[in-house]
């Protein structure tokens, strides 16, 4: 059964989307696993993962608008790859508008503001610049969105932003009021109570949602995660997953099959 599609603004995306955290060494587990991911994911292996995704009907990836990823995508396109790129702004740049400019100049098909940035700015009541940044993305002709881990971010966005989509994390796994960027080794927690709060909120949101961290960064078995996610995906929603197939080469194939089993 082919993976279905949904609309994010004017962009048609596969309902299962490939996430890029593992490509950049973000395991959300341990510094040792962060390093192992960086060692494993050479340029060739990342491009191989893109090709595998496309062969499975996954038309879209979500990854950072940094020079590492944009260079890889440039090479992949030159080699005939077609995967669409939803760009995530980079919190280490300290200037979200500049990160958006980089995404636009590198051919992003959609762009959203990093969830840690949104959580941090919300916690400090410093969101005045966000509507203008969303407008900049939309004026470039591509869908604009925000991500977040704190459900209150999306409640604020419903009242104050004209976005095309939301990226909703199932887990509010760290305090981001001190720093937007999550550094390797920082303590995180993954409580199912937070997941339940987020999916309850998603039911009320007015825009399409990309559900992410559905595996709790490797802590929830794929079958269990997809069964739960399928019960909470609305008709226009999608799910984003990352893979790390070093010890399980068929991981992406198995994940796609499970997604098709549970999501009708």
C-alpha positions in Angstrom: 0.0 0.0 0.0 1.5 3.4 -1.0 2.0 6.0 1.7 -0.6 8.7 1.4 -0.2 12.4 1.0 -1.5 15.6 2.7 -1.4 19.3 1.9 0.8 21.7 3.9 -0.2 25.0 2.5 0.4 24.8 -1.2 2.8 21.8 -0.8 1.8 18.2 -1.2 3.8 16.0 1.2 3.9 12.3 2.0 2.0 11.5 5.2 5.1 9.9 6.6 8.1 12.3 6.6 11.8 11.6 7.1 13.3 13.5 10.0 16.9 14.7 10.0 18.0 14.7 13.7 20.1 11.5 13.4 21.9 12.9 10.4 23.2 15.7 12.6 23.9 13.6 15.7 20.9 14.6 17.8 20.0 11.3 19.5 18.2 12.9 22.5 19.8 10.1 24.5 23.5 10.2 25.3 26.6 12.1 24.0 28.0 8.6 23.0 25.0 7.9 20.8 25.2 11.5 19.4 28.8 10.8 18.3 28.0 7.3 16.9 25.3 8.9 14.7 27.7 11.5 13.4 30.2 8.8 12.6 27.7 6.5 10.9 25.9 9.2 8.8 28.5 10.0 6.2 27.3 12.0 3.2 26.9 8.8 1.2 24.8 7.2 3.9 22.5 10.2 4.3 22.0 10.3 0.5 21.3 6.6 0.5 18.7 7.1 3.2 17.1 9.8 1.1 17.0 7.4 -1.9 15.5 4.6 0.2 12.8 7.0 1.5 11.8 8.1 -2.0 11.6 4.4 -3.1 9.2 3.8 -0.3 7.0 6.8 -1.3 8.3 9.2 1.3 8.5 12.4 -0.7 9.6 14.8 2.0 12.3 15.3 4.7 12.6 17.7 7.6 16.1 18.9 8.4 18.2 21.8 9.5 19.0 24.8 7.4 22.7 24.5 8.1 25.6 24.2 5.7 26.0 20.5 6.3 22.5 19.6 5.3 22.1 22.2 2.5 25.4 20.9 0.9 24.1 17.4 1.1 20.8 18.3 -0.4 22.6 20.2 -3.2 24.6 17.1 -4.1 21.5 14.8 -3.8 19.6 17.0 -6.2 22.5 17.1 -8.7 22.5 13.3 -8.6 18.8 13.2 -9.5 17.2 13.1 -6.1 13.7 14.7 -5.8 13.0 14.6 -2.0 11.3 17.8 -0.8 12.9 19.7 2.0 11.0 21.3 4.9 13.7 23.5 6.6 14.1 23.9 10.3 15.8 27.1 11.5 19.0 26.7 13.5 19.0 28.0 17.1 22.8 28.3 17.3 22.6 31.1 14.7 20.9 33.4 17.3 19.2 35.2 14.4 16.1 33.3 13.2 15.4 35.7 10.3 18.9 35.0 9.0 18.4 31.3 9.3 15.1 31.6 7.3 17.1 33.6 4.6 19.5 30.7 4.3 16.7 28.2 4.0 15.0 30.2 1.3 18.3 30.7 -0.7 19.0 27.0 -0.6 15.6 26.0 -2.1 13.5 25.0 0.9 10.0 23.8 -0.1 8.6 24.9 3.4 10.2 26.4 6.5 9.4 26.5 10.2 10.8 28.1 13.3 12.7 25.7 15.6 10.7 24.4 18.5 13.3 25.3 21.1 13.4 28.9 19.9 9.6 29.1 20.1 9.5 27.6 23.6 12.3 29.9 24.8 10.7 33.1 23.3 7.3 32.2 24.7 8.7 31.6 28.2 10.3 35.1 28.1 7.3 36.8 26.4 9.6 37.8 23.5 7.6 36.8 20.5 7.2 40.2 18.8 9.4 39.3 15.9 7.8 36.0 15.0 4.8 37.3 12.9 7.2 39.2 10.7 9.4 36.1 10.2 6.4 34.0 9.3 5.3 36.7 6.8 8.8 36.6 5.3 8.5 32.9 4.7 5.0 33.1 3.2 6.0 36.0 0.9 8.7 33.8 -0.5 5.8 31.6 -1.7 6.4 28.6 0.5 4.4 27.2 3.5 5.4 28.7 6.9 5.1 27.1 10.3 6.4 26.8 13.8 7.5 23.9 16.0 7.2 23.5 19.7 7.3 21.2 22.7 5.2 23.4 25.1 1.5 23.2 24.2 1.1 26.8 25.3 3.1 27.9 22.3 0.4 26.6 19.9 -2.3 28.2 21.9 -0.5 31.5 21.5 0.0 30.9 17.8 -3.6 30.2 17.2 -4.4 33.7 18.4 -1.4 35.5 16.9 0.0 33.9 13.8 -1.1 33.1 10.2 0.9 29.9 9.7 0.3 27.0 7.3 1.3 24.2 9.6 2.5 23.2 13.1 5.2 20.9 14.2 4.0 19.4 17.5 6.4 17.4 19.7 4.7 14.6 21.6 7.1 15.3 24.5 8.0 18.4 26.4 11.3 16.8 27.3 13.4 19.7 28.6 13.2 23.1 30.2 13.9 25.5 27.4 13.4 28.7 29.4 17.1 29.0 30.0 18.4 28.1 26.5 16.7 27.4 23.2 19.4 25.1 21.9 19.5 21.6 23.5 23.2 20.7 24.0 24.5 17.1 23.9 24.3 15.4 27.3 21.7 17.7 28.7 19.1 15.8 30.8 15.8 15.1 29.1 12.6 13.3 30.2 9.9 11.6 28.1 6.6 11.4 30.0 3.5 10.0 28.4 1.4 12.5 30.3 3.0 15.2 28.2 2.2 13.3 25.1 -1.4 13.0 26.1 -1.7 16.7 26.7 -0.2 17.5 23.3 -2.5 15.1 21.3 -5.5 16.5 23.2 -4.4 20.0 22.1 -3.8 18.9 18.5 -7.5 18.0 18.1 -8.3 21.7 18.6 -5.7 23.2 16.2 -6.9 24.9 13.1 -3.9 24.0 10.9 -2.3 20.8 9.7 0.0 19.2 12.2 3.2 17.3 11.7 3.5 15.0 14.7 7.1 14.5 15.8 9.2 12.7 18.5 6.5 10.0 18.2 9.2 7.3 19.1 10.2 9.3 22.2 13.7 9.4 20.6 14.0 5.7 20.5 12.3 4.9 23.8 9.0 3.7 22.4 8.8 0.6 20.2 7.8 1.5 16.6 4.6 -0.6 16.6 3.4 0.9 19.8 4.3 4.4 18.6 2.5 4.1 15.3 -0.5 2.5 16.9 -0.8 5.5 19.2 0.0 8.1 16.5 -2.6 6.6 14.1 -5.3 7.1 16.7 -4.4 10.8 16.9 -3.6 11.8 13.3 -6.3 13.9 11.9 -7.2 13.7 8.2 -4.7 16.4 7.2 -1.9 15.6 9.5 1.5 13.9 8.9 4.1 12.1 11.1 7.8 12.7 11.1 10.3 10.0 12.1 14.1 9.7 12.2 16.0 6.5 11.6 19.4 5.2 12.6 19.9 1.9 10.7 23.5 1.0 11.6 22.5 -2.1 13.4 19.1 -2.6 11.7 19.5 -1.9 7.9 15.8 -2.5 7.2 14.6 0.0 9.8 13.1 2.5 7.4 11.4 -0.2 5.3 9.9 -1.7 8.5 8.8 1.7 9.8 7.0 2.5 6.5 5.3 -0.9 6.6 4.1 -0.3 10.1 2.9 3.2 9.2 0.8 1.8 6.4 -0.5 -1.0 8.7 -1.9 1.5 11.2 -2.6 4.7 9.2 -5.5 4.3 6.7 
